[in-house]
Amino acid sequence: MEKFKKIFSGLTIAYGQYQKGERGTNGKLKGKAFIVRKNVTDDLWQRHLAGDPPALGIIPITEDNNCKWGCIDIDVYNLKHHTLVQTIR
């Protein structure tokens, strides 16, 4: 867990969560994303890594306005991921 926390470190005073809804006809899972203004705890990390709800959305921008990592959400379900990776590189 510590290695994972180090790689995906971010804001420690708030985090994101997502309440799942129903799946749309296009395959996209509908739901509600929101920010929880509480400290990120080891228990939250552990539950997330075990696949237990609630999901943990680390905010990548830290308290001192630095960002160590990023993430892209692609809502194309027939995407050829290998081709995308090659394009990004």
FIVO-570749 format. One line per 10 residues: their letters; for each residue y, x, z of N, C-alpha, C, O, CB. Coordinates in Angstrom, 2 decimals. Atoms other than C-alpha are relative to their C-alpha. Glycine has a CB too. Example, Ala and Ser with C-alpha at 12.3 -4.5 7.8 and 13.67 -1.06 7.14 Angstrom:
% residues 2
as = -1.19,0.89,0.00,-4.50,12.30,7.80,1.20,0.90,0.00,1.18,1.94,0.66,0.03,-0.99,1.25; -1.19,-0.82,-0.06,-1.06,13.67,7.14,1.09,-0.77,0.73,2.20,-0.26,0.90,0.46,0.41,-1.42
***
This chain:
% residues 89
mekfkkifsg = -1.19,0.82,0.00,0.00,0.00,0.00,1.25,0.87,0.00,2.23,0.53,-0.68,0.00,-0.94,1.20; -1.19,-0.84,-0.10,2.45,2.81,0.83,0.39,0.57,-1.36,1.57,0.65,-1.69,-0.23,1.14,0.99; -0.30,-0.53,1.33,2.14,4.33,-2.66,0.62,-1.08,-0.88,1.58,-0.82,-1.60,-1.29,0.56,-0.66; -0.53,1.12,0.77,2.76,0.93,-4.24,1.43,-0.31,0.44,2.30,-0.53,-0.40,-0.90,-1.24,0.17; -1.34,0.26,-0.52,5.77,0.34,-1.97,0.99,1.06,-0.46,2.14,0.75,-0.75,-0.02,-0.06,1.53; -0.89,-1.09,0.43,7.20,3.73,-2.94,0.35,-0.15,-1.48,1.51,0.04,-1.86,-0.66,1.36,0.26; -0.25,0.16,1.44,6.81,3.09,-6.68,0.93,-1.18,-0.26,1.85,-1.07,-1.07,-1.32,-0.18,-0.75; -0.77,1.22,0.25,8.27,-0.43,-6.52,0.98,-0.30,1.13,1.18,-1.45,1.50,-0.95,-1.17,-0.17; -0.99,0.20,-1.06,10.86,0.11,-3.80,1.23,-0.70,-0.56,1.53,-0.60,-1.75,0.39,1.35,0.65; -1.19,0.72,0.41,13.98,-2.01,-3.90,0.74,-0.50,1.22,0.69,0.10,2.29,-0.36,-1.17,-0.92
ltiaygqyqk = -0.75,0.61,-1.09,16.16,-4.23,-1.76,-0.95,-0.37,1.14,-2.04,-0.89,0.90,0.77,-1.26,-0.50; 0.87,0.28,-1.15,14.74,-4.60,1.75,0.48,-1.19,0.83,-0.22,-1.62,1.75,-0.09,1.22,0.88; -0.56,1.09,-0.81,16.96,-7.42,3.06,-0.16,-1.37,-0.65,0.29,-2.38,-0.10,1.47,0.27,0.25; 0.27,1.26,0.68,15.89,-10.10,0.56,-1.08,0.23,-1.05,-1.33,1.37,-1.46,1.31,-0.58,-0.65; 1.05,-0.11,1.01,13.12,-10.85,-1.94,-0.11,-1.32,-0.74,0.38,-2.36,-0.28,-1.36,0.40,0.63; 0.20,1.20,0.78,12.17,-13.33,-4.60,-1.34,-0.65,0.28,-2.30,0.02,0.67,0.12,0.31,-1.47; 1.25,0.75,-0.07,9.53,-16.03,-4.44,-0.02,-1.00,-1.15,1.02,-1.30,-1.74,-0.17,-0.71,1.37; 0.19,0.95,1.10,8.15,-18.48,-6.98,-0.97,-1.08,0.44,-2.08,-0.79,0.87,-0.51,0.72,-1.28; 0.88,1.13,-0.28,6.74,-21.93,-6.37,-0.56,-0.49,-1.32,0.19,-0.94,-2.19,0.77,-1.15,0.77; 0.64,0.40,1.25,4.23,-22.73,-9.10,0.10,-1.50,-0.21,0.02,-2.30,0.72,-1.46,0.43,-0.01
gergtngklk = 0.04,1.39,0.41,4.48,-25.96,-10.99,-1.17,-0.19,-0.96,-2.20,0.47,-0.83,1.34,-0.42,-0.67; 1.05,0.26,0.98,2.44,-27.29,-13.88,0.18,0.88,-1.22,1.28,1.39,-1.48,-0.01,-1.49,-0.41; -0.05,-0.80,1.22,1.60,-25.42,-17.08,0.46,-0.89,-1.15,-0.04,-1.99,-1.34,-1.39,0.63,-0.31; -0.51,0.74,1.14,3.55,-26.54,-20.14,-0.94,0.08,-1.19,-1.92,0.82,-1.16,1.36,0.52,-0.39; 0.85,0.01,1.19,2.06,-27.24,-23.56,0.01,1.34,-0.74,-0.92,1.64,-1.49,0.44,-1.10,-0.95; -0.08,-1.32,0.63,3.19,-23.77,-24.71,-0.72,1.07,0.81,-0.74,2.24,0.41,1.45,0.39,-0.20; 0.71,-0.96,-0.84,1.18,-22.11,-21.93,0.82,0.56,1.13,0.28,1.19,2.04,-0.49,1.12,-0.84; -0.87,-0.54,-1.04,4.19,-21.23,-19.79,-0.18,-0.78,1.30,-0.20,-2.02,1.31,1.48,-0.03,-0.45; 0.12,0.62,-1.31,3.76,-21.90,-16.09,1.40,-0.38,0.48,2.28,0.47,0.60,-0.69,0.96,1.02; -1.29,0.47,-0.49,6.64,-24.02,-14.85,0.04,0.15,1.52,-1.00,0.18,2.18,0.25,-1.49,-0.40
gkafivrknv = -0.15,-0.12,-1.44,8.02,-23.64,-11.36,1.43,0.31,0.37,2.34,0.18,-0.46,-0.92,1.08,0.54; -1.34,-0.26,-0.51,10.99,-22.68,-9.24,0.04,1.39,0.62,-0.74,1.71,1.52,0.43,-1.07,1.03; -0.21,-1.33,-0.57,12.16,-19.12,-8.55,1.21,-0.06,0.93,2.20,-0.74,0.64,0.22,1.07,-1.13; -1.11,0.01,-0.94,14.40,-18.47,-5.56,-0.01,1.28,0.83,-1.01,2.00,0.88,-0.06,-1.23,0.92; -0.16,-1.18,-0.85,15.67,-15.73,-3.23,-0.16,-0.40,1.46,0.38,-1.41,1.91,1.40,0.67,-0.24; 0.16,0.17,-1.44,14.60,-15.49,0.41,0.82,1.10,0.66,0.55,2.28,0.42,-1.52,0.05,0.45; -0.87,-0.98,-0.64,17.26,-13.76,2.51,-0.56,0.41,1.36,0.01,0.12,2.41,1.43,-0.56,0.16; 0.66,-0.55,-1.18,14.90,-12.11,5.00,-0.52,1.38,-0.37,-0.64,1.71,-1.55,-1.17,-0.93,0.50; 0.51,-1.34,0.24,13.56,-8.58,5.40,-1.37,-0.04,-0.67,-2.19,-0.91,-0.39,-0.08,0.78,1.31; 1.31,-0.18,0.62,10.65,-7.47,3.23,-0.89,0.69,1.03,-0.56,1.78,1.50,0.10,0.84,-1.35
tddlwqrhla = 0.89,-0.54,-1.04,7.76,-6.86,5.64,-1.29,0.54,-0.62,-1.64,0.21,-1.75,-0.32,-1.09,1.05; 1.30,-0.50,0.44,4.48,-4.99,5.35,-0.98,-1.14,-0.20,-1.84,-1.08,-1.08,-0.56,1.01,1.01; 0.89,1.15,0.15,2.72,-8.33,5.81,0.20,-0.67,-1.36,-0.77,-1.07,-2.00,0.24,-1.01,1.13; -0.27,0.58,1.32,4.45,-9.70,2.69,-0.62,0.86,-1.10,-1.25,0.34,-2.03,1.51,-0.13,-0.23; 0.60,-0.92,0.98,3.41,-6.60,0.72,-1.52,-0.17,-0.02,-2.12,-0.31,-1.08,0.37,1.47,0.33; 1.46,0.07,-0.11,-0.18,-6.82,1.99,-0.53,-1.30,-0.60,-1.52,-1.29,-1.34,-0.43,0.12,1.47; 0.43,1.30,0.53,-0.50,-10.52,1.17,0.14,-0.03,-1.52,-0.74,-0.54,-2.21,0.82,-1.14,0.64; -0.23,-0.03,1.44,0.97,-9.98,-2.30,-1.08,0.83,-0.71,-1.64,0.40,-1.71,1.39,0.57,-0.31; 0.99,-0.88,0.62,-1.38,-7.09,-3.09,-1.41,-0.58,0.09,-2.27,-0.26,-0.73,0.04,1.37,0.66; 1.30,0.65,-0.14,-4.33,-9.16,-1.86,-0.11,-1.26,-0.88,-1.18,-1.86,-0.99,-0.25,-0.37,1.47
gdppalgiip = -0.01,1.20,0.83,-3.31,-12.00,-4.19,0.20,-1.29,0.76,-0.01,-2.38,0.22,-1.27,-0.08,-0.76; -0.23,1.18,-0.82,-2.47,-14.34,-1.35,1.45,-0.48,-0.14,2.36,0.35,-0.23,-0.32,0.30,1.48; -1.38,0.49,0.06,0.58,-16.61,-1.57,0.73,0.23,1.31,0.08,0.35,2.36,0.02,-1.49,-0.35; -0.84,0.13,1.18,3.45,-16.45,-1.46,0.12,1.32,-0.75,-0.02,2.40,-0.16,1.39,-0.49,0.40; -0.24,-1.20,0.79,4.06,-14.01,-4.30,1.26,0.69,0.49,2.17,0.04,1.01,0.12,-0.35,-1.52; -1.14,-0.79,-0.46,6.50,-11.22,-3.50,0.74,0.55,-1.21,0.15,1.29,-2.00,-0.45,1.15,0.94; -0.83,-0.50,1.09,9.33,-10.51,-5.94,1.01,1.00,0.54,2.07,0.62,1.04,0.71,-1.16,-0.73; -0.92,-1.03,-0.48,10.92,-7.20,-5.02,1.21,0.06,-0.93,1.05,0.12,-2.15,-0.71,1.39,0.08; -1.24,-0.14,0.76,14.55,-7.01,-6.14,0.22,1.49,-0.20,0.39,2.22,0.78,1.23,-0.68,0.75; 0.00,-1.44,0.22,14.78,-3.58,-7.82,1.29,0.73,0.33,1.29,1.96,0.43,-0.33,0.26,-1.41
itednnckwg = -1.26,-0.65,-0.35,18.43,-2.91,-6.95,0.08,0.13,1.51,-0.04,-0.85,2.24,1.23,-0.80,-0.56; -0.01,-0.28,-1.44,18.74,-1.27,-3.52,1.35,-0.31,0.62,2.31,-0.63,-0.07,-0.38,1.45,0.25; -1.25,0.26,-0.73,21.39,-1.73,-0.85,1.13,0.92,-0.44,2.30,0.56,-0.34,-0.23,0.15,1.49; -1.04,-0.93,0.45,23.22,1.34,-2.23,0.22,-0.06,-1.52,0.71,0.89,-2.12,-0.37,1.43,0.41; -0.22,0.28,1.43,23.27,-0.13,-5.79,-0.71,0.95,-0.94,-0.21,1.22,-2.04,1.46,0.03,-0.29; 0.84,-0.80,0.88,20.57,2.14,-7.22,-1.18,-0.85,-0.46,-1.56,-1.82,0.21,-0.49,1.30,0.70; 1.16,0.71,0.53,17.67,0.95,-9.34,-1.03,1.03,-0.45,-0.72,1.92,-1.24,0.41,-0.93,-1.18; 1.05,-0.97,0.27,14.36,2.82,-9.55,-0.95,-0.47,-1.10,-1.58,0.36,-1.76,-0.79,0.30,1.26; 0.95,0.54,0.96,12.32,0.53,-11.83,0.54,-1.30,-0.59,1.51,-1.86,-0.07,-1.38,-0.22,0.65; -0.39,1.26,0.62,12.64,-2.50,-14.09,-1.22,-0.74,-0.51,-2.33,-0.21,-0.51,0.99,0.25,-1.14
cididvynlk = 1.10,0.85,0.45,10.53,-5.31,-15.46,0.51,-0.93,-1.09,1.67,-1.36,-1.06,-0.60,-0.82,1.20; -0.35,0.92,1.08,10.53,-7.46,-18.58,-0.96,-1.18,0.03,-2.17,-1.00,0.12,-0.05,0.72,-1.39; 0.80,1.22,0.07,9.31,-11.07,-18.68,0.01,-0.47,-1.45,1.05,-0.88,-1.96,0.54,-1.11,0.97; 0.10,0.39,1.40,8.07,-11.89,-22.18,-0.80,-1.29,-0.08,-1.97,-1.34,0.30,-0.67,1.12,-0.86; 0.64,1.30,0.09,7.27,-15.53,-22.85,-0.52,-0.28,-1.41,-0.31,-1.36,-1.96,0.97,-1.11,0.43; 0.67,0.15,1.29,5.41,-14.98,-26.12,-1.49,0.16,0.29,-1.92,1.24,0.69,0.51,1.06,-1.08; 1.38,0.00,-0.48,1.77,-15.86,-25.53,-1.01,0.53,-1.00,-2.15,0.82,-0.63,-0.38,-1.37,0.39; 0.89,-0.60,0.98,0.24,-14.59,-28.78,0.44,1.42,-0.35,0.12,1.94,-1.41,-0.06,-0.87,-1.27; -0.57,-1.33,0.20,1.99,-11.23,-28.43,-1.09,1.07,-0.03,-2.04,1.02,0.75,1.01,0.32,1.09; 0.89,-1.16,0.04,0.16,-8.04,-29.39,0.63,1.06,0.88,1.52,1.80,0.45,-0.22,0.53,-1.49
hhtlvqtir = -0.61,-0.87,-1.00,0.95,-6.02,-26.27,0.02,1.46,-0.43,1.00,2.16,-0.19,-0.72,-0.14,1.31; 0.06,-1.40,0.43,-0.15,-2.70,-27.75,1.13,0.32,-0.98,1.76,1.37,-0.90,-1.38,0.31,-0.64; -1.08,-0.19,0.97,2.31,-3.11,-30.63,1.35,0.05,0.70,2.20,0.88,0.35,-0.01,-1.13,-1.05; -1.25,-0.01,-0.75,5.13,-3.91,-28.20,0.19,1.33,0.73,1.28,1.90,0.70,0.03,-1.16,1.00; -0.08,-1.28,-0.71,4.36,-0.81,-26.11,0.37,1.11,-0.97,1.21,1.96,-0.65,-1.33,0.32,0.72; -0.31,-1.03,0.99,4.43,1.35,-29.24,1.45,-0.10,-0.47,2.11,0.91,-0.67,-0.96,-0.10,-1.20; -1.39,0.21,0.42,7.76,-0.18,-30.29,0.97,0.51,1.07,1.97,1.14,0.75,0.26,-1.48,-0.29; -0.87,-0.44,-1.10,9.31,0.48,-26.87,0.02,1.51,0.10,1.08,2.11,0.33,-0.47,-0.60,1.33; 0.06,-1.47,-0.09,8.11,4.08,-26.85,0.81,0.63,-1.11,0.88,1.86,-1.19,-1.44,0.50,-0.06
***
